[in-house]
Amino acid sequence: MQEVVVHEGPRIAFAESPIPRPGPDQIVIKVDVAGCNPKDYKTYWFPEPLNQGNDVAGYVHEVGSKVVEFKAGDAVFALHELGTKHGTHADYCVTWAYTTAHLPKGFSNETAATIPLAATSAALGLFRGLQLPAPSQSPTEHTGPLLIYGASSAVGAFAVKLALLSNIHPIIAVSGPSGATLLSQLLEPSKGDFLLNYKDHSSASALVSQIRKVCPQPFHGALDAISEQQSPNIVLAALDALSGPNSTPRLAATLPYPEDILVQRSDAIEPYLVVAADVHNGRDSKAGGEDFGCVIFRMFARWLGEGRLSGYPFEVRDGGLKGVQRALDDLNEGKVRGKKLLIRVSGT
């Protein structure tokens, strides 16, 4: 089979490899559609240049000896373990059975491939990082306010969707102008949700003032789906301005916040670093990370089938696996806004 290996640049190289075999608790998937993410070029060096694909939708090719939930031919979507071999930018990939889910009838592989990495990251940030109540059949009466910065990014948009499933309100969503249409379709202004365009404000302090104006009560917490450039300063300033007198709001971030910003603070706020690998072998593995991954993937499938969860806007790049190069170039150059880049592998 063919697979794509990412090197510094980003520069891709093709490798001929045998079709992988599954471990006892693993699945080999014949890849139909795979996703491309910024981490694919940012982590080319970890642990070595390898196939960086993590999002996949396709069909079960072979299951391990302990797998009972899936069989050959099943339509599935899955998250490949980050930083390991046999990623999704290939004809076949390997996933763990517990972060694989059946694709409900009526949903395309393209829609499914937008979900694994971004929605898992959003779920970790909300439910493990911010410790918000997870969705249930009877939505909680718990209310926010919840600040989501970068709300139109893939992680941010799934965070909005999952928070809505938990009946978390008000949601203060900060986004660029390209995300206005998507977020306007999701947010519920009647429950206090508010969309702010960061480009409408001349400075970070002006944006913080507007956040305070539209939501004067203390925040439960914030999820920063950008976590670079000005977002750490803005998010921390907003939390400072709207903190309760006897509580420290929680913060989840998709990248580490600069130490020089955090050490200046007198409170004990420590951002929860959102790392999707925690559902496999990461920091949370001994504290229920794998169980969390197992449960959330089955809920993703259930919510899709019930119409309570949807995918993210996408664009399928031409050229099969060759399209990975242009996708990574465009991501690296900041040319992609408000959509997930996908690669159709099968039939190419």
N, C-alpha and C positions, 0 to 999 in steps of 0.2 A: 504494500500500500504506500501511498504518498502522504507525507506530513510536512508541515511548515515549522522551521526552527527560527526563532527571532534572535538576532545579534544586535550589537550596538549600532545605532544609526537613527531610527531602527532599520535594519536590513534583514530581509528574510532569505532563507536558504531552504531548498527542498531536499528531503531525505527519503530514501526508499527503506521501508521498515517492514518486518513481518507483521501480520495482523496479531495484535496482542491477545493474550489469554487472560481470563479473569481469575482473581483470587477467590477464595471460598465465599466471600461476602460482596463480590463485585459483579459488574455487568459490563460486557462489551457491547457498545452501541454502534450500529452503522449510521454514520453522521449524514443527516440530510441538510440541516441548517446549523451554522455555528455563529456565535457572536464575537465581536471585536470590542475591546475595552481599553481605556487609557493605560491600565496596569500592564497591558500586554507589551507595551514598549518601555514603560517605566521600570519594569522588573525583569528585563531580558537577562540580567546577570544573576538572577536568583532561582535556584541555587547554582545554575549554570545555564548557558544558552540552551533553550529547549522549546518545545511546542507549548505556547502560552495560552491556548484556547481553553476557556472554562465553561461557556454557555453552549448547550447542545440540545437539539431536538432531532429525533430520528427514530430508529427501530432497533429493538433488542436483537442482537446477533447471537450472543451466547451468555449464559448465566453461570455463576459459580455454584459450587456444590451445596452451599448453605442457603442459597436464594430460593425462596418459595413464592414471592409476591409477583414475579415477572417470568415470562417465557419468551422464547424466540418469536419475533414478529410483532410484539407489542409496540404500539406507538407511545413514546415516552419523551419527557424532557428532564434535564438533569444538570447538576453542578459538578464539574470535574474538580478534583482536589487541587488547589493552587500549589504551584511549585513542585509538581510531580510529573513524571513521564506520562505519555499516552494522552495528551490533551486533545481538545476538540477540533483543532485546525488540521484535520486529517480525515482519511476515508473511514477510519474506525477509531473509537476512543474508549477509555475505561472510566467508569464511575462507580462509586459506592452505591449499593442498593438503597441505603437509607436516605441518600440525597438524590434519588431518582423518583419520578412520579409518573403515573399513567396520564396521558394526555386525553382530556375529555373529548367526546365526539363533537364535531362541529368547529373545533379550533385548529388553526393552521400551525404548522411547524414554525413558521416565521413569528407568529405571535408568541408561541411557547418559548422560543429562543431568546426573547427579550427579558424573560423573567429571572432565570436562576441566580446570577451573580448580584444584580441590582436589587431584586426583591429580598434576597437573603440578607444583604447588607442593611437594607432598610429595617427589616425585622429585628436584626441584632441590635441596631441602634435604638429602636423604640422600646423593645420589650426586655432586652438585657441591659442595655446602656442606660436608658432613661427610666427603666422599670415601670413603664406604663402597662396597664392591663391589656392582655392580648384579646383579640376579638372572640366573641362567643355567639351562640344563637340568640342570647338575650343581651344586647349591647349594654355595657356598663353605664351607670349614671356619672361616672368619673368625668370631670371636665379638665381642660387644660388650665391656662392657656399653653399652647405649644408653638414654639418658633421653629420653622423649617427654613433654613437658608440654602439657596440653590434648589428651590422646590420644583423647578421644571427639568432638572437633570434626571437621569434614570433613577438614581437612588432617591432623590428628593421626591419625585412623583410617586414612586411606590410607597415612600413614607407617608405621603398625604393619603394615599388610598387605604393603607393599613390603619392609619389613625382614624379615618372615617369609619372603617369597619368596627373600631372600638368605641365609636361615638365620642371621640376626643374633640372638644370644642372649647374655646375658639382656636382655630389654627391661623397663625400669622405666617403667610407664605411670602418669602422674598425671592424674586426671580428677575431675570432680564425680560425685555419685551417679547422675545421669541416664545416665551412660555405662557403668555397671557391667555391664548385660546384654550390650551390644554387645561390650565389650572382653573379657568373660569367655568369649565364644564364639571370640575370636581368639587370645588369649594362650596360651602353652604353659608352664604352671607346671613341668612335668617338666624343662624346659630352663632353669629359673631365672627365667622371666618373672614379674613381680609387678605387681599393680594396687594403687595407692594412691588413696584418696579424700581429696582435700585438705581437705574439710570435717570430716574426723575429727580434725583437728589444730588445736589452739588458737592456734597461731602459725606463722609462716614457719619459725622456728628448729626448732620441734617437727617440722614436716614434713621439713625437711632431715635432722634426726636419724633419722627413720624411714627415709628414703631410704638413709642411710648404714648403717643396721642391716640392711636387707634386701639391700643390695648393697655389701659392704665393699671390693670391688676397684676399681681406678681405672676411670673411664669413658673410653670412646673419644670420646664426644661427646654432645651434646644437641641436640634439635630442640624449640624453643619455638613451639608453634602458637598461643599466645595473645599473648605479647610485650607485655603491658601490665599495669597495676595491680601486683600483687605478683610476677608471674612472673619478671621479670628478676632481682630480688633472690634469689628461691628457686633459680632455675636456676644462677646464678653461684655462690651459696653451696654448692650441691650439687657443682658441678664443682670448687670449691676444696677441699672436704672429701675428694674422691675423685680427686684428680689424681695421676698418677704422678710420681716424683721428678725425672725427666728429660724430661718431656713436657708440652705444653700441650694440653688437650683442645680439640676443635673445637666450635663452636657455630653453629647456624643458627637465625635468628629471622625471623618473618613480619612484624614491624614493627621500626623502628630502636630500639635500646636507648638510654635516656637517657645523654647524654654525661657527666653528673655522676656516674653510677655507674661508667662505664668508666674515666674519668680517675683514679679513686682506686686503680686496680689497678696492681700492679707487673709483672704478666706482659704478654705480648704478645697476649692473646686479642682477636680482632676478629670479632664476629659476622658470619657470612655472611648478608646480607639476602636473603631469599627473595622474588623478584619474578617472577611468571609471565611478564611481558613479556620476560624475558630469552631466551625461546625464539623471539621474533620480532625486535624491533629494540632490545633493551635492552643492558645492560652486557656481557652475555656473547656478543653477536651475532658479534664478531670472534674469539671464542675457542671457537667450536663450539656456541653456544647453539641456532642453528637446526638443526644436525645432531642435537643432543640431542633437540629437540622432535620431529623427524622419526622418530627411532628409538623414542622412548618411546611415541609414539602408536600405532605399529605393534605394539609390545609390549603396550600396553593391550588392543588388539583381540585379539591372540593369547592373552593370559592370560585374558581373558573367555571366549573360545571354548573354552579348555582347562579352564575351571572353577577356575583358580588365582587369579582376581581377581574380586571382587564389587563392586557399587555401594555407596551409602551410603543409610541410611533417608531417606525423602522424604515430603513432603506437597504435593499439587497444589492450588493455590489456585484458587478459582472466579473466573469473570468474565473469562477470557482476559487480554488485555493490561491491562484495568482492574485486575486483581488485583495488578499490580506495586506499586501505591501501598500497599495494605495489607501486602504482603510486606515492603516497605522500612520501613514504620512499625514493624512487629513486630520486625524485625531491629534497628532503631535503638533500640527501647525494651527490648531484651534479653529478649524474650518467646520466643525460639526456642532450643531446646536439643536437640541430638542428632538433627537432621533437616535436610535440604536443602529449601528452599522452591522449588517449580517452578511454572511458568505454562504451561498448555496453550494454544498460540496457534492452531493449526489448528482449523477448525470453529467459531470463535467470532466 
